[in-house]
Amino acid sequence: MPEENKPPEWEKLPAARIIQQIKEGMIDGEKLPTEPRQLVVECLLMQMMPIPRIASFLKTSDRTIQRDKQEINARNARKPSPDYARELISEYMRKRDATQEQLMTLAKSEENPQAKVLAAASLWNAVRDDVKLLQSIGYLSEEPFKFEGAITQKSERDTPKLKEELAEAEKIASEVGRSDDPAIVRLITSIKRDIAIAEANNDMDALNKLLANSKKDTDNPSEPDGK
Protein backbone atom coordinates (compact mmCIF):
# COMPACT_ATOMS: atom_id res chain seq x y z
CA MET A 1 0.00 0.00 0.00
CA PRO A 2 1.45 3.44 -0.94
CA GLU A 3 2.73 5.47 2.00
CA GLU A 4 0.46 8.42 1.17
CA ASN A 5 -2.64 6.20 1.53
CA LYS A 6 -1.90 5.26 5.14
CA PRO A 7 -4.05 7.09 7.68
CA PRO A 8 -1.88 9.38 9.81
CA GLU A 9 -3.61 8.46 13.10
CA TRP A 10 -5.29 5.05 13.27
CA GLU A 11 -6.96 5.67 16.61
CA LYS A 12 -8.94 8.58 15.17
CA LEU A 13 -10.29 6.60 12.24
CA PRO A 14 -13.67 4.94 12.99
CA ALA A 15 -14.07 1.23 12.32
CA ALA A 16 -16.69 1.81 9.60
CA ARG A 17 -14.28 4.08 7.74
CA ILE A 18 -11.47 1.54 7.96
CA ILE A 19 -13.81 -1.18 6.67
CA GLN A 20 -14.91 1.01 3.77
CA GLN A 21 -11.33 1.84 2.84
CA ILE A 22 -10.39 -1.86 2.95
CA LYS A 23 -13.26 -2.59 0.56
CA GLU A 24 -12.10 0.21 -1.74
CA GLY A 25 -8.53 -1.09 -1.70
CA MET A 26 -7.17 2.03 -0.01
CA ILE A 27 -6.05 0.03 3.05
CA ASP A 28 -4.52 -3.44 3.13
CA GLY A 29 -6.29 -5.32 5.91
CA GLU A 30 -3.34 -7.64 6.30
CA LYS A 31 -1.13 -4.71 7.38
CA LEU A 32 -3.47 -3.27 9.97
CA PRO A 33 -1.89 -2.75 13.42
CA THR A 34 -3.50 -4.63 16.30
CA GLU A 35 -5.62 -1.77 17.69
CA PRO A 36 -7.39 -0.74 14.45
CA ARG A 37 -7.71 -4.38 13.44
CA GLN A 38 -9.53 -5.14 16.66
CA LEU A 39 -11.81 -2.15 16.08
CA VAL A 40 -12.73 -3.69 12.74
CA VAL A 41 -13.11 -7.17 14.26
CA GLU A 42 -15.43 -5.85 16.99
CA CYS A 43 -17.53 -3.98 14.43
CA LEU A 44 -17.86 -7.02 12.17
CA LEU A 45 -18.66 -9.32 15.09
CA MET A 46 -21.52 -6.98 16.04
CA GLN A 47 -22.79 -7.43 12.47
CA MET A 48 -22.86 -11.20 13.13
CA MET A 49 -20.11 -11.91 10.61
CA PRO A 50 -18.50 -15.36 11.21
CA ILE A 51 -14.88 -15.48 12.29
CA PRO A 52 -13.69 -17.23 9.08
CA ARG A 53 -15.19 -14.44 6.94
CA ILE A 54 -13.60 -11.75 9.13
CA ALA A 55 -10.24 -13.51 8.80
CA SER A 56 -10.65 -13.65 5.02
CA PHE A 57 -11.65 -9.98 4.88
CA LEU A 58 -8.56 -8.94 6.87
CA LYS A 59 -6.30 -11.48 5.16
CA THR A 60 -5.27 -13.10 8.41
CA SER A 61 -5.84 -16.39 10.22
CA ASP A 62 -8.90 -17.60 12.11
CA ARG A 63 -6.68 -17.98 15.18
CA THR A 64 -5.73 -14.30 15.06
CA ILE A 65 -9.38 -13.22 14.87
CA GLN A 66 -10.29 -15.63 17.68
CA ARG A 67 -7.53 -14.12 19.82
CA ASP A 68 -8.75 -10.63 18.95
CA LYS A 69 -12.25 -11.64 19.98
CA GLN A 70 -11.04 -12.92 23.37
CA GLU A 71 -9.12 -9.70 24.01
CA ILE A 72 -12.13 -7.60 22.98
CA ASN A 73 -14.38 -9.55 25.33
CA ALA A 74 -11.90 -9.20 28.19
CA ARG A 75 -11.57 -5.47 27.56
CA ASN A 76 -15.34 -4.96 27.50
CA ALA A 77 -16.09 -7.25 30.43
CA ARG A 78 -17.83 -5.58 33.37
CA LYS A 79 -18.62 -6.84 36.82
CA PRO A 80 -22.32 -7.16 37.71
CA SER A 81 -23.64 -4.08 39.48
CA PRO A 82 -26.94 -2.22 39.87
CA ASP A 83 -25.75 0.51 37.49
CA TYR A 84 -24.68 -2.01 34.86
CA ALA A 85 -28.00 -3.84 35.22
CA ARG A 86 -29.87 -0.58 34.62
CA GLU A 87 -27.79 0.08 31.51
CA LEU A 88 -28.59 -3.37 30.15
CA ILE A 89 -32.29 -2.93 30.91
CA SER A 90 -32.27 0.47 29.19
CA GLU A 91 -30.59 -0.99 26.10
CA TYR A 92 -33.02 -3.90 26.11
CA MET A 93 -36.00 -1.56 26.31
CA ARG A 94 -34.78 0.47 23.33
CA LYS A 95 -34.44 -2.68 21.25
CA ARG A 96 -37.79 -3.96 22.56
CA ASP A 97 -39.58 -0.74 21.63
CA ALA A 98 -38.06 -0.78 18.13
CA THR A 99 -39.09 -4.40 17.61
CA GLN A 100 -42.62 -3.85 18.88
CA GLU A 101 -43.05 -0.76 16.68
CA GLN A 102 -41.95 -2.78 13.64
CA LEU A 103 -44.40 -5.55 14.48
CA MET A 104 -47.20 -3.04 15.04
CA THR A 105 -46.48 -1.35 11.71
CA LEU A 106 -46.45 -4.72 9.99
CA ALA A 107 -49.71 -5.76 11.63
CA LYS A 108 -51.39 -2.54 10.45
CA SER A 109 -49.97 -2.41 6.93
CA GLU A 110 -49.98 -6.06 5.93
CA GLU A 111 -52.78 -6.82 3.44
CA ASN A 112 -52.56 -10.58 3.77
CA PRO A 113 -54.96 -11.53 6.63
CA GLN A 114 -52.81 -14.46 7.73
CA ALA A 115 -49.66 -12.34 7.81
CA LYS A 116 -51.54 -9.62 9.73
CA VAL A 117 -52.73 -12.12 12.34
CA LEU A 118 -49.22 -13.58 12.62
CA ALA A 119 -47.69 -10.13 13.14
CA ALA A 120 -50.31 -9.24 15.77
CA ALA A 121 -49.75 -12.56 17.55
CA SER A 122 -46.00 -12.02 17.50
CA LEU A 123 -46.50 -8.57 18.99
CA TRP A 124 -48.63 -9.95 21.79
CA ASN A 125 -46.11 -12.72 22.51
CA ALA A 126 -43.34 -10.12 22.65
CA VAL A 127 -45.33 -8.03 25.14
CA ARG A 128 -46.13 -11.07 27.28
CA ASP A 129 -42.52 -12.27 27.30
CA ASP A 130 -41.44 -8.74 28.12
CA VAL A 131 -43.64 -8.67 31.24
CA LYS A 132 -42.32 -12.07 32.34
CA LEU A 133 -38.72 -10.96 31.88
CA LEU A 134 -39.22 -7.76 33.88
CA GLN A 135 -40.90 -9.78 36.62
CA SER A 136 -38.04 -12.30 36.70
CA ILE A 137 -35.44 -9.57 37.29
CA GLY A 138 -37.52 -7.73 39.86
CA TYR A 139 -38.65 -4.75 37.78
CA LEU A 140 -42.31 -5.72 38.10
CA SER A 141 -44.01 -7.29 41.09
CA GLU A 142 -45.59 -10.68 40.42
CA GLU A 143 -48.20 -10.31 43.17
CA PRO A 144 -50.76 -8.15 41.29
CA PHE A 145 -50.92 -10.75 38.52
CA LYS A 146 -51.37 -13.62 40.96
CA PHE A 147 -54.48 -12.26 42.65
CA GLU A 148 -56.18 -10.94 39.52
CA GLY A 149 -58.54 -13.91 39.19
CA ALA A 150 -59.17 -14.50 42.88
CA ILE A 151 -59.48 -10.97 44.19
CA THR A 152 -63.27 -11.16 44.65
CA GLN A 153 -62.73 -13.98 47.15
CA LYS A 154 -60.64 -11.76 49.45
CA SER A 155 -62.23 -10.57 52.68
CA GLU A 156 -63.06 -6.95 53.36
CA ARG A 157 -59.92 -6.39 55.48
CA ASP A 158 -57.74 -7.52 52.51
CA THR A 159 -59.06 -4.93 50.09
CA PRO A 160 -56.92 -2.03 51.42
CA LYS A 161 -53.83 -4.23 51.14
CA LEU A 162 -54.68 -5.08 47.55
CA LYS A 163 -55.09 -1.38 46.80
CA GLU A 164 -51.65 -0.69 48.25
CA GLU A 165 -50.06 -3.44 46.16
CA LEU A 166 -51.78 -2.20 43.03
CA ALA A 167 -50.59 1.35 43.69
CA GLU A 168 -47.04 0.04 44.10
CA ALA A 169 -47.32 -1.93 40.85
CA GLU A 170 -48.53 1.19 39.01
CA LYS A 171 -45.60 3.13 40.47
CA ILE A 172 -43.11 0.53 39.25
CA ALA A 173 -44.72 0.44 35.81
CA SER A 174 -44.33 4.22 35.61
CA GLU A 175 -40.71 4.11 36.74
CA VAL A 176 -39.74 1.59 34.06
CA GLY A 177 -41.71 3.40 31.37
CA ARG A 178 -44.43 0.77 31.02
CA SER A 179 -47.50 2.78 32.00
CA ASP A 180 -48.82 2.64 28.43
CA ASP A 181 -47.98 -1.03 27.83
CA PRO A 182 -51.22 -2.66 26.58
CA ALA A 183 -50.71 -5.84 28.64
CA ILE A 184 -50.05 -3.93 31.87
CA VAL A 185 -52.89 -1.47 31.25
CA ARG A 186 -55.26 -4.39 30.68
CA LEU A 187 -54.22 -6.11 33.89
CA ILE A 188 -54.38 -2.97 36.01
CA THR A 189 -57.84 -2.13 34.63
CA SER A 190 -59.01 -5.66 35.36
CA ILE A 191 -57.62 -5.56 38.91
CA LYS A 192 -59.29 -2.22 39.61
CA ARG A 193 -62.59 -3.63 38.34
CA ASP A 194 -62.25 -6.70 40.56
CA ILE A 195 -61.40 -4.54 43.58
CA ALA A 196 -64.55 -2.51 42.92
CA ILE A 197 -66.55 -5.74 42.69
CA ALA A 198 -65.05 -6.98 45.97
CA GLU A 199 -65.92 -3.70 47.70
CA ALA A 200 -69.41 -3.79 46.21
CA ASN A 201 -69.89 -7.34 47.54
CA ASN A 202 -68.76 -6.25 51.00
CA ASP A 203 -71.09 -3.24 50.89
CA MET A 204 -73.95 -5.45 49.73
CA ASP A 205 -73.33 -7.85 52.62
CA ALA A 206 -73.37 -4.93 55.05
CA LEU A 207 -76.56 -3.57 53.46
CA ASN A 208 -78.29 -6.96 53.61
CA LYS A 209 -77.30 -7.29 57.25
CA LEU A 210 -78.77 -3.88 58.11
CA LEU A 211 -81.98 -4.66 56.22
CA ALA A 212 -82.25 -8.05 57.91
CA ASN A 213 -81.91 -6.43 61.35
CA SER A 214 -84.48 -3.79 60.43
CA LYS A 215 -86.92 -6.44 59.26
CA LYS A 216 -86.36 -8.39 62.43
CA ASP A 217 -87.16 -5.31 64.55
CA THR A 218 -90.33 -4.74 62.51
CA ASP A 219 -91.54 -8.33 62.86
CA ASN A 220 -90.89 -8.37 66.63
CA PRO A 221 -92.03 -4.96 68.05
CA SER A 222 -91.34 -4.27 71.73
CA GLU A 223 -94.21 -4.76 74.26
CA PRO A 224 -95.97 -1.49 75.37
CA ASP A 225 -95.00 -0.22 78.81
CA GLY A 226 -97.26 -1.46 81.66
CA LYS A 227 -98.38 -4.65 79.94
Secondary structure, 3 states (H helix, E strand, C coil): CCHHHCCCCHHHCCHHHHHHHHHCCCCCHHHCCHHHHHHHHHHHHHCCCCHHHHHHHCCCCHHHHHHHHHHHHHHHCCCCCHHHHHHHHHHHHHHHHHHHHHHHHHHHHCCCHHHHHHHHHHHHHHHHHHHHHHHHCCCCCCHHHHCCCCHHHCCHHHHHHHHHHHHHHHHHHHHCCCCCCHHHHHHHHHHHHHHHHHHHHHHHHHHHHHHHHHHHHHHCCCCCCCC
